[in-house]
Amino acid sequence: MNAAASPVVAIVTGAGSGIGRAVALALAQRRVTVLAVGRRAAPLHETAAAAGANVLPIACDVADPAGRTTLARLAQDAGGVRYVVHAAGLHRLEPLLAITRDNWRTLMHTNVEARLFLTLELLPVYDSGARVLFVGSNSASRARVSATAYCVSQAASTMLARCLTMELAARGVAVTSAIPSPARTPMVDQQMAADPALYPDALLYRRYREEGKLIAAAAVGKFFSWLLLDLPAGEFSSRDWNIAEGAHHPEWLVNTTLYDQAP
Ligand SMILES: NC(=O)c1ccc[n+]([C@@H]2O[C@H](COP(=O)([O-])OP(=O)(O)OC[C@H]3O[C@@H](n4cnc5c(N)ncnc54)[C@H](OP(=O)(O)O)[C@@H]3O)[C@@H](O)[C@H]2O)c1
């Protein structure tokens, strides 16, 4: 049998922009077939055009159970899935005293619940050697004014990844999370544009930009593709990862600029 006949398939959520797009491009470049997922079709088609090949746009909502079922069916049709990257996410600012249930629930559905139930829904279709990567966040451990729902959702997502690491190992599915922060993406651009009276950390991100310390999305793509494709199986899920740690840079930060150069 010709092993090359079966494509290696990845599901990358949030693939229409930012980190998800960068990971989709990095995986496609390494000949992985990427099911690129987001709610809006147009940005996904831009990702596919930028890749040139190996990226299939799938417009669907991961916060909707029907969307997750569609993804599991598509993965089955594709012959199984080897890699899953949970990059879909929402960030919304709301003062704590004006917090709305709608905002709270939307962020929990998208940033936590979707990751849990999509990971589980794919159980029948994982290839052997499957790896699931959660995009982690410093906001899981750093409280930020007007970002309570986001910070809580990130803390929950980090712990969810750890629980899944423990429970899915016996099923041959390796799970971990990796922090890409602070990466230059539409989400961070939106945070930098916020009124500091509402969101004081807008000033922090602006300072990172002025000092050239925002991480390039393409570097995150390369880091994540190294975690998924190159790291020995036991190491991938042995710990949480963080792009800011220099120890692993020599392994993957080759011919790549870590920091974003844009003004
Ligand atoms: N940038 C950073 O420094 C940073 C740091 C820590 C963690 N993160 C996390 O990294 C992830 C990616 O963020 P980003 O910075 O790349 O921001 P981004 O450009 O806003 O990307 C988020 C993506 O998620 C998609 N999305 C949102 N809700 C969705 C849903 N229900 N179903 C499917 N797709 C959905 C969006 O596309 P549609 O609107 O078309 O659906 C969008 O493409 C997020 O989880 C974020 O919390 C980012």
The ligand as an SDF file (V2000), in Angstrom:
LIG
                    3D

 48 52  0  0  0  0  0  0  0  0999 V2000
   -2.9730   37.1860   19.9560 N   0  0  0  0  0  0  0  0  0  0  0  0
   -2.5270   36.8340   21.1610 C   0  0  0  0  0  0  0  0  0  0  0  0
   -1.5250   37.3810   21.6690 O   0  0  0  0  0  0  0  0  0  0  0  0
   -3.2100   35.7490   21.9360 C   0  0  0  0  0  0  0  0  0  0  0  0
   -2.7020   35.4590   23.2100 C   0  0  0  0  0  0  0  0  0  0  0  0
   -3.2620   34.4230   23.9300 C   0  0  0  0  0  0  0  0  0  0  0  0
   -4.2830   33.6810   23.4090 C   0  0  0  0  0  0  0  0  0  0  0  0
   -4.7940   33.9980   22.1800 N   0  0  0  0  0  0  0  0  0  0  0  0
   -5.8700   33.1760   21.6860 C   0  0  0  0  0  0  0  0  0  0  0  0
   -5.5220   32.7580   20.3710 O   0  0  0  0  0  0  0  0  0  0  0  0
   -6.7110   32.4670   19.6460 C   0  0  0  0  0  0  0  0  0  0  0  0
   -6.6370   33.1790   18.3000 C   0  0  0  0  0  0  0  0  0  0  0  0
   -6.6950   34.5630   18.5330 O   0  0  0  0  0  0  0  0  0  0  0  0
   -6.0700   35.6480   17.5700 P   0  0  0  0  0  0  0  0  0  0  0  0
   -5.2460   36.5270   18.4200 O   0  0  0  0  0  0  0  0  0  0  0  0
   -5.4890   34.9910   16.3680 O   0  0  0  0  0  0  0  0  0  0  0  0
   -7.3840   36.4990   17.2240 O   0  0  0  0  0  0  0  0  0  0  0  0
   -8.3260   36.5820   15.9450 P   0  0  0  0  0  0  0  0  0  0  0  0
   -7.5400   37.0120   14.7650 O   0  0  0  0  0  0  0  0  0  0  0  0
   -9.4880   37.3850   16.3850 O   0  0  0  0  0  0  0  0  0  0  0  0
   -8.7620   35.0640   15.7010 O   0  0  0  0  0  0  0  0  0  0  0  0
   -9.8830   34.4650   16.2610 C   0  0  0  0  0  0  0  0  0  0  0  0
  -10.5380   33.6200   15.1890 C   0  0  0  0  0  0  0  0  0  0  0  0
  -11.5390   32.8160   15.7890 O   0  0  0  0  0  0  0  0  0  0  0  0
  -12.6150   32.7050   14.8780 C   0  0  0  0  0  0  0  0  0  0  0  0
  -13.8160   32.3810   15.6270 N   0  0  0  0  0  0  0  0  0  0  0  0
  -14.3700   33.0950   16.6360 C   0  0  0  0  0  0  0  0  0  0  0  0
  -15.4800   32.4990   17.0750 N   0  0  0  0  0  0  0  0  0  0  0  0
  -15.6260   31.3680   16.3390 C   0  0  0  0  0  0  0  0  0  0  0  0
  -16.5830   30.3320   16.3190 C   0  0  0  0  0  0  0  0  0  0  0  0
  -17.6340   30.3220   17.1610 N   0  0  0  0  0  0  0  0  0  0  0  0
  -16.4440   29.3260   15.4170 N   0  0  0  0  0  0  0  0  0  0  0  0
  -15.3810   29.3150   14.5660 C   0  0  0  0  0  0  0  0  0  0  0  0
  -14.4340   30.2660   14.5370 N   0  0  0  0  0  0  0  0  0  0  0  0
  -14.5660   31.2850   15.4180 C   0  0  0  0  0  0  0  0  0  0  0  0
  -12.6630   34.0760   14.1900 C   0  0  0  0  0  0  0  0  0  0  0  0
  -13.2220   33.9950   12.8790 O   0  0  0  0  0  0  0  0  0  0  0  0
  -14.7900   34.2530   12.5890 P   0  0  0  0  0  0  0  0  0  0  0  0
  -15.1170   35.5750   13.2370 O   0  0  0  0  0  0  0  0  0  0  0  0
  -14.8680   34.2770   11.0920 O   0  0  0  0  0  0  0  0  0  0  0  0
  -15.4890   33.0980   13.1800 O   0  0  0  0  0  0  0  0  0  0  0  0
  -11.2040   34.4420   14.1020 C   0  0  0  0  0  0  0  0  0  0  0  0
  -10.6400   34.0690   12.8480 O   0  0  0  0  0  0  0  0  0  0  0  0
   -7.8740   32.9230   20.5280 C   0  0  0  0  0  0  0  0  0  0  0  0
   -8.3950   31.8000   21.1760 O   0  0  0  0  0  0  0  0  0  0  0  0
   -7.2070   33.8400   21.5330 C   0  0  0  0  0  0  0  0  0  0  0  0
   -7.9210   33.8850   22.7380 O   0  0  0  0  0  0  0  0  0  0  0  0
   -4.2740   35.0130   21.4440 C   0  0  0  0  0  0  0  0  0  0  0  0
  1  2  1  0
  2  3  2  0
  2  4  1  0
  4  5  1  0
  4 48  2  0
  5  6  2  0
  6  7  1  0
  7  8  2  0
  8  9  1  0
  8 48  1  0
  9 10  1  0
  9 46  1  0
 10 11  1  0
 11 12  1  0
 11 44  1  0
 12 13  1  0
 13 14  1  0
 14 15  2  0
 14 16  1  0
 14 17  1  0
 17 18  1  0
 18 19  2  0
 18 20  1  0
 18 21  1  0
 21 22  1  0
 22 23  1  0
 23 24  1  0
 23 42  1  0
 24 25  1  0
 25 26  1  0
 25 36  1  0
 26 27  1  0
 26 35  1  0
 27 28  2  0
 28 29  1  0
 29 30  1  0
 29 35  2  0
 30 31  1  0
 30 32  2  0
 32 33  1  0
 33 34  2  0
 34 35  1  0
 36 37  1  0
 36 42  1  0
 37 38  1  0
 38 39  2  0
 38 40  1  0
 38 41  1  0
 42 43  1  0
 44 45  1  0
 44 46  1  0
 46 47  1  0
M  CHG  2   8   1  16  -1
M  END
$$$$
